[in-house]
């Protein structure tokens, strides 16, 4: 359906709708981006907490084992502080070692030397205590070589250091509390002595996929960490926790690819819901736009001709005048003089067809940035550009001649009579006033012998006084 030759322009708000839609999409995408960032941060935070808690659990089990060994030795040292020295024998030490589940034990006096020894590593314990017992006493657990873990406590008598009790057990026994637990998927667990640089324990899942060079970088980085921390390195996440009372650090490294894959279902569902929401939003915008266009067309369209009504003509005409401020325009009012007779003689249906025919013929002469409407039953208004190369009077005369010719052929010598008023829009005249002036010229034309008139105004004062100057045209 054509509306005054400007079907696209009747929906001047389309650009606003598109802008609003694009802005809404950008807001949704921005919201999705921000929400995704917070979502990933939440995932990373949960992964960090999980890794840190798992590592703390392992460290706590080692700490409990060390504390248990020192507590047992402390109880034995307390007994020795109240026991006469002659009762301390190798057999007694053997029984106590078996009861405490130590491989070897030794009791040494800083003054008199060895007092009792048991086990394959008993002499080693004596040698270690003789060389530097103070360092051993300061540590909750001291590693000797790659096999033994040494524990030592003082025996105090009369407020003085009288003896030192030391016990040794296999490192495999010390770390067995964690060795029995299966290693988590794509995780590596390392226990390292930061003083000696020795790796005490290394356990790695086959799917952790940590290269030797990358593992060395992680271990070097962990040595410089003095407290619990979580470090993110690419697709790997590392937790470091020092073991209290020792120079050890527990390191847990996890490959986060697996963690992300576990969240893929939730992310996919989230994206699906977001996409559905976006589609629903687009559908709502499109539906709202169509409804607004439908309502706009209903209010601005003439139901008989399908073209613009007076309100639509005012809207489109104002738009063209504002878009072309330097171009001269004129308003043409065209009235069918004998339409009532036509309606009565030919019938209402034929009268409506005649109105539609006249509208369609007027449409054919419209050029770019020109518009027309049926303003009332038998009145038509046109907004035409004034162009010396394409004179308005010639265009209107040709239009009327064609209409009369076609009507004459169809209804056998019948014809249509018109009165035409033309008003040139001035700089100080608004569009509705120009329409009123052209309409007035049409009415004045009925009183004259000529059928076409043009009215011009030169100042608003003349317009307000309704001082009109008429120019006769060619009778139609």
Residue pairs with C-beta under 8 A, 6 or more apart in sequence:
1 7
1 301
1 306
2 306
2 307
2 363
3 10
3 297
3 300
3 301
3 306
3 307
3 308
3 312
3 316
4 10
4 307
4 308
4 312
4 313
4 316
4 363
4 366
4 370
4 371
4 372
4 373
5 363
5 366
5 370
5 371
5 372
6 316
6 371
9 316
9 319
10 296
10 297
10 300
10 308
10 312
10 316
11 293
11 296
12 319
13 292
14 289
17 285
17 289
20 285
21 282
21 285
24 281
24 285
25 278
28 274
28 277
28 278
28 281
32 274
39 267
39 270
43 259
43 260
43 263
44 232
47 237
47 254
47 256
47 259
48 230
48 232
48 237
48 239
51 230
51 237
51 239
51 252
51 254
52 228
52 230
52 239
52 241
54 184
54 187
54 239
54 252
55 239
55 240
55 241
55 250
55 251
55 252
56 228
56 241
58 178
58 181
58 189
58 250
58 252
59 241
59 243
59 250
61 177
61 178
62 174
62 175
62 177
62 178
62 191
62 243
62 248
62 250
63 243
63 244
63 245
64 177
65 174
65 177
66 140
66 141
66 151
66 174
66 243
66 245
66 246
67 140
69 100
69 102
69 141
69 151
69 167
69 169
70 140
70 141
70 151
70 153
72 100
73 100
73 151
73 152
73 153
73 165
73 166
73 167
74 153
76 96
76 100
76 165
77 153
77 154
77 155
77 156
77 163
77 165
80 88
80 107
80 155
80 163
80 165
81 155
81 156
81 157
81 162
85 115
88 107
88 115
88 116
89 116
90 116
90 117
90 118
92 116
93 105
93 106
93 107
93 116
93 117
93 118
94 118
96 105
97 103
97 104
97 105
97 118
97 119
97 167
100 167
101 169
101 173
102 119
102 167
102 168
102 169
103 119
103 120
103 121
103 148
103 168
103 169
103 170
104 117
104 118
104 119
104 120
104 121
104 122
104 124
104 125
104 167
104 168
105 116
105 117
105 118
105 119
105 122
105 125
105 165
105 166
105 167
105 168
106 114
106 116
106 117
106 118
106 122
106 123
106 125
106 126
106 129
106 165
106 166
107 114
107 115
107 116
107 117
107 155
107 163
107 164
107 165
107 166
108 114
108 115
108 125
108 126
108 129
108 130
108 133
108 163
108 164
108 166
109 115
109 162
109 163
109 164
110 133
110 161
110 164
113 130
114 126
115 163
117 123
117 125
117 126
119 168
121 144
121 148
121 168
124 144
124 148
124 168
125 150
125 166
125 167
125 168
128 136
128 142
128 144
128 150
128 166
129 136
129 152
129 164
129 166
133 152
133 164
135 142
136 142
136 150
136 152
136 166
137 152
137 153
137 154
137 164
139 245
139 246
139 247
140 151
140 244
140 245
140 246
141 149
141 150
141 151
141 174
141 245
141 246
142 149
142 150
142 151
142 152
143 149
143 150
143 171
143 193
143 196
143 198
143 200
144 150
144 168
146 171
146 198
147 170
147 171
147 172
148 168
148 169
148 170
148 171
149 168
149 169
149 170
149 171
149 173
149 174
150 166
150 167
150 168
151 166
151 167
151 168
151 169
152 164
152 165
152 166
152 167
153 164
153 165
154 161
154 163
154 164
154 165
155 161
155 162
155 163
155 164
155 165
156 162
157 163
171 200
172 179
175 191
175 200
175 201
178 189
178 201
178 203
179 203
183 189
183 203
183 204
183 205
184 205
184 254
185 205
185 207
185 258
186 205
186 207
186 208
186 209
186 254
186 255
186 257
186 258
187 204
187 205
187 208
187 252
187 253
187 254
187 255
188 202
188 203
188 204
188 205
188 208
188 210
188 215
188 251
188 252
188 253
188 254
189 201
189 202
189 203
189 204
189 250
189 251
189 252
190 199
190 201
190 202
190 203
190 215
190 219
190 222
190 250
190 251
190 252
190 253
191 199
191 200
191 201
191 202
191 243
191 248
191 249
191 250
191 251
192 198
192 199
192 200
192 219
192 222
192 223
192 248
192 249
192 251
193 200
193 246
193 247
193 248
194 223
194 247
194 248
194 249
195 247
196 247
197 223
199 219
200 248
204 210
207 255
207 258
208 253
208 254
208 255
209 255
210 218
210 236
210 253
210 255
214 236
215 253
217 233
218 233
218 236
218 238
218 251
218 253
219 251
221 231
221 238
222 238
222 240
222 249
222 251
223 249
225 231
225 240
225 249
226 242
227 242
228 239
228 240
228 241
228 242
229 239
229 240
230 237
230 238
230 239
231 237
231 238
231 239
231 240
232 238
235 255
235 256
235 257
236 253
236 254
236 255
236 256
237 253
237 254
237 256
238 251
238 252
238 253
238 254
239 251
239 252
239 253
240 249
240 250
240 251
241 249
241 250
242 248
242 249
242 250
243 249
243 250
299 311
299 312
300 308
300 309
300 311
300 312
300 315
301 307
301 308
301 309
301 312
302 308
302 309
302 312
302 373
302 374
304 352
304 355
304 356
304 374
305 355
305 356
305 359
305 360
305 374
307 359
307 363
307 372
307 373
307 374
308 316
308 371
308 372
308 373
309 373
309 374
309 375
310 373
310 375
310 376
310 381
312 373
313 371
313 372
313 373
313 375
313 381
313 383
314 431
314 432
314 435
316 371
317 371
317 383
317 431
318 431
320 329
320 369
320 370
320 371
320 383
321 329
321 383
321 425
321 431
323 369
324 369
324 385
327 369
327 385
327 386
328 385
328 386
328 424
328 425
329 383
329 384
329 385
329 386
329 424
329 425
330 383
330 384
330 386
330 392
330 422
330 423
330 424
330 425
331 381
331 382
331 383
331 422
331 423
331 425
331 431
331 434
331 435
331 437
331 438
332 381
332 382
332 383
332 384
332 392
332 396
332 420
332 421
332 422
332 438
333 375
333 379
333 380
333 381
333 420
333 421
333 422
333 435
333 438
333 439
333 441
333 442
334 362
334 379
334 380
334 381
334 382
334 396
334 418
334 419
334 420
334 442
335 378
335 379
335 380
335 418
335 419
335 420
335 442
336 342
336 358
336 378
336 379
336 416
336 417
336 418
337 416
337 417
337 418
337 419
337 446
338 416
338 417
339 351
339 354
339 355
339 377
339 378
342 350
342 351
342 354
342 416
343 351
346 354
346 411
354 407
354 416
355 374
355 377
355 378
357 403
357 406
357 407
358 380
358 403
358 416
359 372
359 374
359 380
361 399
361 402
361 403
361 406
362 372
362 380
362 382
362 399
363 372
365 395
365 398
365 399
366 372
366 382
366 384
367 384
367 385
367 390
369 385
370 382
370 383
370 384
370 385
371 382
371 383
372 380
372 381
372 382
372 383
373 380
373 381
374 380
375 381
379 439
379 442
381 435
381 438
381 439
384 392
384 395
386 392
386 424
392 422
393 422
393 452
393 473
393 474
396 420
396 422
396 452
397 474
397 476
400 418
400 420
400 476
403 416
404 415
404 416
407 414
407 415
407 416
408 414
408 415
417 451
417 476
418 451
418 476
419 442
419 443
419 445
419 446
419 451
419 452
420 442
420 445
420 451
420 452
420 453
420 473
420 476
421 437
421 438
421 439
421 440
421 441
421 442
421 443
421 444
421 445
421 453
421 454
421 455
422 438
422 441
422 452
422 453
422 454
422 455
423 434
423 435
423 437
423 438
423 441
423 454
423 455
423 456
423 457
424 454
424 456
425 431
425 434
426 456
426 457
426 458
428 459
428 460
429 437
429 457
429 460
429 463
433 463
437 455
437 457
437 463
437 468
438 455
440 455
440 468
441 453
441 454
441 455
441 468
441 470
442 453
444 453
444 455
444 468
444 470
445 451
445 452
445 453
448 470
448 472
449 475
450 472
450 473
450 474
450 475
451 473
451 475
451 476
452 472
452 473
452 474
452 475
452 476
453 470
453 471
453 472
453 473
454 470
454 471
454 473
455 468
455 469
455 470
455 471
456 469
456 471
457 463
457 468
